[in-house]
Amino acid sequence: LIHRDCPDLLERIKGGVNKGIRQQRDAKQTELNEYKERNRELRSEVAELKAMLSKVQSQNATLIRKNMVLSGVSAKNSNVTQLLYSK
């Protein structure tokens, strides 16, 4: 009945409903884009931290090897005997 008698009123009603839905959709899309950007930044930060961790692990392994070599050399050339005490 309203479709036939008052098409302009029907359009105003439909337009108002669709406008609210459109605004909600646009707000959600904007929020989603913000989260995607933040996610991209965090993934980049994780990649950087993984690279730093890898570098530090490599340096740590090198220092451990050098320490073992130096400990072995000092043990061979030492006139000092280490005493072990047990309680």
VMD Tcl script that builds the backbone (N, CA, C; Angstrom):
set m [mol new atoms 261]
animate dup $m
set s [atomselect $m all]
$s set {name element resname resid chain x y z} {
  {N N LEU 1 A 0.824 -1.192 0.000}
  {CA C LEU 1 A 0.000 0.000 0.000}
  {C C LEU 1 A 0.871 1.260 0.000}
  {N N ILE 2 A 1.857 1.308 0.884}
  {CA C ILE 2 A 2.733 2.481 0.940}
  {C C ILE 2 A 3.580 2.591 -0.327}
  {N N HIS 3 A 3.900 1.457 -0.931}
  {CA C HIS 3 A 4.687 1.465 -2.170}
  {C C HIS 3 A 3.939 2.203 -3.277}
  {N N ARG 4 A 2.644 2.011 -3.305}
  {CA C ARG 4 A 1.836 2.593 -4.369}
  {C C ARG 4 A 1.437 4.031 -4.066}
  {N N ASP 5 A 1.083 4.311 -2.796}
  {CA C ASP 5 A 0.530 5.617 -2.460}
  {C C ASP 5 A 1.598 6.680 -2.161}
  {N N CYS 6 A 2.648 6.314 -1.483}
  {CA C CYS 6 A 3.659 7.294 -1.065}
  {C C CYS 6 A 5.064 6.786 -1.366}
  {N N PRO 7 A 5.444 6.730 -2.616}
  {CA C PRO 7 A 6.775 6.217 -2.939}
  {C C PRO 7 A 7.903 7.104 -2.390}
  {N N ASP 8 A 7.656 8.433 -2.294}
  {CA C ASP 8 A 8.692 9.318 -1.759}
  {C C ASP 8 A 8.921 9.075 -0.267}
  {N N LEU 9 A 7.862 8.801 0.475}
  {CA C LEU 9 A 7.988 8.470 1.890}
  {C C LEU 9 A 8.751 7.155 2.058}
  {N N LEU 10 A 8.451 6.204 1.224}
  {CA C LEU 10 A 9.140 4.916 1.270}
  {C C LEU 10 A 10.636 5.092 1.011}
  {N N GLU 11 A 10.988 5.913 0.056}
  {CA C GLU 11 A 12.404 6.163 -0.244}
  {C C GLU 11 A 13.110 6.828 0.931}
  {N N ARG 12 A 12.439 7.763 1.602}
  {CA C ARG 12 A 13.042 8.411 2.770}
  {C C ARG 12 A 13.277 7.406 3.886}
  {N N ILE 13 A 12.305 6.522 4.086}
  {CA C ILE 13 A 12.449 5.499 5.127}
  {C C ILE 13 A 13.595 4.558 4.777}
  {N N LYS 14 A 13.599 4.068 3.560}
  {CA C LYS 14 A 14.657 3.150 3.129}
  {C C LYS 14 A 16.019 3.837 3.144}
  {N N GLY 15 A 16.056 5.066 2.713}
  {CA C GLY 15 A 17.315 5.804 2.694}
  {C C GLY 15 A 17.881 5.977 4.088}
  {N N GLY 16 A 17.037 6.259 5.059}
  {CA C GLY 16 A 17.491 6.417 6.433}
  {C C GLY 16 A 18.030 5.120 7.006}
  {N N VAL 17 A 17.356 4.028 6.708}
  {CA C VAL 17 A 17.804 2.727 7.208}
  {C C VAL 17 A 19.130 2.355 6.558}
  {N N ASN 18 A 19.207 2.487 5.266}
  {CA C ASN 18 A 20.431 2.125 4.556}
  {C C ASN 18 A 21.593 3.033 4.938}
  {N N LYS 19 A 21.280 4.285 5.232}
  {CA C LYS 19 A 22.334 5.216 5.608}
  {C C LYS 19 A 22.989 4.782 6.914}
  {N N GLY 20 A 22.183 4.368 7.887}
  {CA C GLY 20 A 22.721 3.892 9.161}
  {C C GLY 20 A 23.563 2.641 8.976}
  {N N ILE 21 A 23.089 1.747 8.148}
  {CA C ILE 21 A 23.832 0.511 7.876}
  {C C ILE 21 A 25.138 0.841 7.171}
  {N N ARG 22 A 25.072 1.769 6.212}
  {CA C ARG 22 A 26.277 2.178 5.494}
  {C C ARG 22 A 27.302 2.803 6.433}
  {N N GLN 23 A 26.833 3.638 7.344}
  {CA C GLN 23 A 27.738 4.273 8.302}
  {C C GLN 23 A 28.396 3.234 9.207}
  {N N GLN 24 A 27.607 2.255 9.659}
  {CA C GLN 24 A 28.174 1.185 10.487}
  {C C GLN 24 A 29.216 0.396 9.702}
  {N N ARG 25 A 28.881 0.077 8.461}
  {CA C ARG 25 A 29.807 -0.681 7.616}
  {C C ARG 25 A 31.096 0.103 7.389}
  {N N ASP 26 A 30.959 1.391 7.100}
  {CA C ASP 26 A 32.143 2.223 6.871}
  {C C ASP 26 A 32.996 2.339 8.135}
  {N N ALA 27 A 32.340 2.462 9.287}
  {CA C ALA 27 A 33.080 2.547 10.550}
  {C C ALA 27 A 33.840 1.244 10.802}
  {N N LYS 28 A 33.179 0.120 10.560}
  {CA C LYS 28 A 33.843 -1.178 10.749}
  {C C LYS 28 A 34.994 -1.348 9.763}
  {N N GLN 29 A 34.800 -0.889 8.542}
  {CA C GLN 29 A 35.859 -1.004 7.534}
  {C C GLN 29 A 37.061 -0.146 7.920}
  {N N THR 30 A 36.800 1.050 8.419}
  {CA C THR 30 A 37.886 1.921 8.877}
  {C C THR 30 A 38.628 1.283 10.043}
  {N N GLU 31 A 37.878 0.730 10.983}
  {CA C GLU 31 A 38.492 0.060 12.132}
  {C C GLU 31 A 39.324 -1.141 11.676}
  {N N LEU 32 A 38.790 -1.902 10.729}
  {CA C LEU 32 A 39.517 -3.057 10.197}
  {C C LEU 32 A 40.815 -2.624 9.528}
  {N N ASN 33 A 40.768 -1.550 8.755}
  {CA C ASN 33 A 41.978 -1.048 8.099}
  {C C ASN 33 A 43.022 -0.598 9.119}
  {N N GLU 34 A 42.565 0.025 10.209}
  {CA C GLU 34 A 43.495 0.435 11.265}
  {C C GLU 34 A 44.158 -0.783 11.899}
  {N N TYR 35 A 43.368 -1.822 12.158}
  {CA C TYR 35 A 43.931 -3.046 12.739}
  {C C TYR 35 A 44.893 -3.731 11.778}
  {N N LYS 36 A 44.565 -3.709 10.496}
  {CA C LYS 36 A 45.474 -4.308 9.510}
  {C C LYS 36 A 46.808 -3.568 9.482}
  {N N GLU 37 A 46.759 -2.249 9.545}
  {CA C GLU 37 A 47.987 -1.451 9.553}
  {C C GLU 37 A 48.806 -1.747 10.806}
  {N N ARG 38 A 48.138 -1.813 11.944}
  {CA C ARG 38 A 48.837 -2.122 13.204}
  {C C ARG 38 A 49.454 -3.523 13.134}
  {N N ASN 39 A 48.716 -4.465 12.567}
  {CA C ASN 39 A 49.212 -5.832 12.405}
  {C C ASN 39 A 50.450 -5.848 11.516}
  {N N ARG 40 A 50.427 -5.066 10.446}
  {CA C ARG 40 A 51.570 -4.976 9.534}
  {C C ARG 40 A 52.796 -4.427 10.270}
  {N N GLU 41 A 52.579 -3.390 11.080}
  {CA C GLU 41 A 53.680 -2.805 11.853}
  {C C GLU 41 A 54.251 -3.818 12.847}
  {N N LEU 42 A 53.365 -4.546 13.514}
  {CA C LEU 42 A 53.825 -5.522 14.504}
  {C C LEU 42 A 54.578 -6.674 13.844}
  {N N ARG 43 A 54.116 -7.109 12.682}
  {CA C ARG 43 A 54.828 -8.172 11.962}
  {C C ARG 43 A 56.228 -7.703 11.558}
  {N N SER 44 A 56.334 -6.461 11.147}
  {CA C SER 44 A 57.635 -5.903 10.797}
  {C C SER 44 A 58.541 -5.859 12.023}
  {N N GLU 45 A 57.985 -5.449 13.149}
  {CA C GLU 45 A 58.763 -5.397 14.387}
  {C C GLU 45 A 59.217 -6.796 14.803}
  {N N VAL 46 A 58.347 -7.786 14.663}
  {CA C VAL 46 A 58.706 -9.167 14.998}
  {C C VAL 46 A 59.848 -9.642 14.109}
  {N N ALA 47 A 59.792 -9.318 12.827}
  {CA C ALA 47 A 60.866 -9.720 11.911}
  {C C ALA 47 A 62.192 -9.080 12.319}
  {N N GLU 48 A 62.161 -7.808 12.679}
  {CA C GLU 48 A 63.382 -7.124 13.127}
  {C C GLU 48 A 63.939 -7.767 14.395}
  {N N LEU 49 A 63.055 -8.071 15.336}
  {CA C LEU 49 A 63.498 -8.677 16.589}
  {C C LEU 49 A 64.065 -10.074 16.368}
  {N N LYS 50 A 63.481 -10.824 15.438}
  {CA C LYS 50 A 64.017 -12.151 15.124}
  {C C LYS 50 A 65.416 -12.041 14.527}
  {N N ALA 51 A 65.618 -11.056 13.673}
  {CA C ALA 51 A 66.946 -10.852 13.084}
  {C C ALA 51 A 67.956 -10.476 14.167}
  {N N MET 52 A 67.555 -9.599 15.076}
  {CA C MET 52 A 68.443 -9.208 16.173}
  {C C MET 52 A 68.763 -10.409 17.060}
  {N N LEU 53 A 67.764 -11.223 17.350}
  {CA C LEU 53 A 67.965 -12.405 18.184}
  {C C LEU 53 A 68.936 -13.372 17.527}
  {N N SER 54 A 68.781 -13.568 16.240}
  {CA C SER 54 A 69.681 -14.462 15.511}
  {C C SER 54 A 71.119 -13.969 15.593}
  {N N LYS 55 A 71.303 -12.672 15.423}
  {CA C LYS 55 A 72.647 -12.092 15.485}
  {C C LYS 55 A 73.255 -12.260 16.876}
  {N N VAL 56 A 72.467 -11.999 17.911}
  {CA C VAL 56 A 72.953 -12.116 19.287}
  {C C VAL 56 A 73.259 -13.573 19.627}
  {N N GLN 57 A 72.435 -14.497 19.140}
  {CA C GLN 57 A 72.700 -15.915 19.386}
  {C C GLN 57 A 74.011 -16.339 18.739}
  {N N SER 58 A 74.267 -15.845 17.551}
  {CA C SER 58 A 75.513 -16.164 16.864}
  {C C SER 58 A 76.714 -15.618 17.641}
  {N N GLN 59 A 76.605 -14.383 18.093}
  {CA C GLN 59 A 77.686 -13.783 18.875}
  {C C GLN 59 A 77.896 -14.548 20.182}
  {N N ASN 60 A 76.809 -14.957 20.800}
  {CA C ASN 60 A 76.898 -15.699 22.053}
  {C C ASN 60 A 77.600 -17.042 21.834}
  {N N ALA 61 A 77.249 -17.739 20.762}
  {CA C ALA 61 A 77.893 -19.022 20.463}
  {C C ALA 61 A 79.387 -18.831 20.218}
  {N N THR 62 A 79.747 -17.775 19.511}
  {CA C THR 62 A 81.162 -17.486 19.254}
  {C C THR 62 A 81.905 -17.224 20.560}
  {N N LEU 63 A 81.319 -16.440 21.431}
  {CA C LEU 63 A 81.958 -16.133 22.713}
  {C C LEU 63 A 82.071 -17.376 23.596}
  {N N ILE 64 A 81.088 -18.239 23.547}
  {CA C ILE 64 A 81.157 -19.485 24.323}
  {C C ILE 64 A 82.316 -20.341 23.829}
  {N N ARG 65 A 82.459 -20.448 22.498}
  {CA C ARG 65 A 83.574 -21.229 21.938}
  {C C ARG 65 A 84.922 -20.634 22.349}
  {N N LYS 66 A 85.049 -19.316 22.246}
  {CA C LYS 66 A 86.302 -18.662 22.639}
  {C C LYS 66 A 86.587 -18.885 24.123}
  {N N ASN 67 A 85.558 -18.816 24.927}
  {CA C ASN 67 A 85.711 -19.029 26.361}
  {C C ASN 67 A 86.182 -20.454 26.646}
  {N N MET 68 A 85.630 -21.424 25.946}
  {CA C MET 68 A 86.043 -22.814 26.142}
  {C C MET 68 A 87.501 -23.007 25.732}
  {N N VAL 69 A 87.888 -22.384 24.620}
  {CA C VAL 69 A 89.278 -22.487 24.159}
  {C C VAL 69 A 90.210 -21.850 25.179}
  {N N LEU 70 A 89.874 -20.676 25.644}
  {CA C LEU 70 A 90.722 -19.992 26.621}
  {C C LEU 70 A 90.780 -20.754 27.943}
  {N N SER 71 A 89.694 -21.357 28.339}
  {CA C SER 71 A 89.700 -22.157 29.569}
  {C C SER 71 A 90.611 -23.366 29.410}
  {N N GLY 72 A 90.583 -23.983 28.243}
  {CA C GLY 72 A 91.448 -25.129 27.981}
  {C C GLY 72 A 92.904 -24.736 27.962}
  {N N VAL 73 A 93.226 -23.617 27.367}
  {CA C VAL 73 A 94.612 -23.140 27.299}
  {C C VAL 73 A 95.109 -22.790 28.689}
  {N N SER 74 A 94.302 -22.111 29.466}
  {CA C SER 74 A 94.741 -21.710 30.806}
  {C C SER 74 A 94.882 -22.926 31.716}
  {N N ALA 75 A 94.091 -23.959 31.510}
  {CA C ALA 75 A 94.206 -25.163 32.336}
  {C C ALA 75 A 95.494 -25.913 32.022}
  {N N LYS 76 A 95.920 -25.911 30.778}
  {CA C LYS 76 A 97.146 -26.618 30.384}
  {C C LYS 76 A 98.395 -25.899 30.874}
  {N N ASN 77 A 98.377 -24.582 30.872}
  {CA C ASN 77 A 99.565 -23.791 31.203}
  {C C ASN 77 A 99.590 -23.340 32.657}
  {N N SER 78 A 98.744 -23.877 33.460}
  {CA C SER 78 A 98.640 -23.380 34.826}
  {C C SER 78 A 99.413 -24.271 35.787}
  {N N ASN 79 A 100.102 -23.638 36.722}
  {CA C ASN 79 A 100.786 -24.353 37.791}
  {C C ASN 79 A 99.918 -24.417 39.036}
  {N N VAL 80 A 98.723 -23.868 38.931}
  {CA C VAL 80 A 97.817 -23.822 40.071}
  {C C VAL 80 A 96.883 -25.016 39.984}
  {N N THR 81 A 96.732 -25.706 41.106}
  {CA C THR 81 A 95.818 -26.836 41.168}
  {C C THR 81 A 94.554 -26.383 41.879}
  {N N GLN 82 A 93.449 -26.724 41.295}
  {CA C GLN 82 A 92.182 -26.320 41.874}
  {C C GLN 82 A 91.737 -27.396 42.855}
  {N N LEU 83 A 91.389 -26.988 44.057}
  {CA C LEU 83 A 90.938 -27.918 45.087}
  {C C LEU 83 A 89.425 -27.907 45.144}
  {N N LEU 84 A 88.862 -29.081 45.235}
  {CA C LEU 84 A 87.415 -29.196 45.327}
  {C C LEU 84 A 87.042 -29.569 46.746}
  {N N TYR 85 A 86.148 -28.851 47.326}
  {CA C TYR 85 A 85.673 -29.130 48.673}
  {C C TYR 85 A 84.283 -29.713 48.587}
  {N N SER 86 A 84.047 -30.758 49.324}
  {CA C SER 86 A 82.696 -31.319 49.384}
  {C C SER 86 A 82.204 -31.237 50.820}
  {N N LYS 87 A 80.993 -30.901 50.984}
  {CA C LYS 87 A 80.426 -30.753 52.338}
  {C C LYS 87 A 79.632 -31.965 52.714}
}
mol reanalyze $m
mol bondsrecalc $m
mol representation Tube
mol addrep $m
